[in-house]
Amino acid sequence: MATIKDVARLAGVSVATVSRVINNSPKASEASRLAVHSAMESLSYHPNANARALAQQTTETVGLVVGDVSDPFFGAMVKAVEQVAYHTGNFY
């Protein structure tokens, strides 16, 4: 499994620059963005969601507890929550 250090090494940039690119910082140049994205693709690198949650101290996870999954009411409720999350940019 590739790490952010592997991406930085292959792209010829610092780990901080890779982080800036991943987080869409305006401080990263277009050349750096292209190099980092190319390296990420070559290495099949994907940021670790668990590591991000630890660093940010938030998971941005929505949990639902339903009484009976076979009840159409709960199915409709889950679908509505999913649609709201999607339309507000909180569903990936």
N, C-alpha and C positions, 0 to 999 in steps of 0.2 A: 504494500500500500504506500503510495507516494505521500510525502509530507510537504508542508509549505516551504521547507528548506530545499527540498528537491526541485520544486518549481522555481525558486529563486536562483538556484545554481544553473539550471537549464536555460532560464530566461536571461541570465547575466545581470540580475538586479538584486537588490537587498530584500530580505524578508519583509522589511517595513513597506517596501514598494509593492510587493505581492499583496500584503494586507490592504494597502490603499486601493489597489485595483479590485480586489474581492469586495471591498466595502464601498466601491464607487466614489472614492474621494476625488474631489476636483484637483487635488495636488499631484495626481498621477498623470504623466504625460501620455499622449496618444501612442507614442512609440513604445513606452513601457506597457501600456494596456495590450497592445498587439503582441508583444513578446511574452507577456505573462499568460494571456489567453491561449496562445499557441503552445506554450509549455504545459499548461493545464490540460489541454486536449491531448497532447502527446503522451502525457503521463496518466491520463484518465483520472486526474485529480478532481475531487469534489470536497468542498469544505465540510468539516465534521460538525454536524448540527449539535451534538452533545457538548463538544468543546466550546462552541459559540454560546450555548445556553449557560455553561458554567461561567464564562468570562462576563457575560452580560447580566447574569443572575436573573434570567427570565427565559422561559421556554416558549412563550406565546402559543400555548396549547389550550385548546378548548375541550373540555370534557363534559359529557352528558351521561346522566344516569336515567335510564328509562325503566318503567315498571314491567312492560310486556312488549317485546320487540315485534310480536305478531299483531299487535293492536295498530290499526291504520293511523290513529291519532299520533302515536309516537313516531311512526315512519315519516309522516308529514312534518312533524316538529323538527326532526333531525334534518330533513331536506331543507327546511326553511332556514335553520341555523347555518347549514352549509352554504346556501345561496347568499346570505348576508355576509358571511366571512369572505366568500369569493369576491363579492362586489365591493367590499371595503379593502381588498388587497391583503387579507389575512389568511388566505387559503392557497396552498401551493400544490 
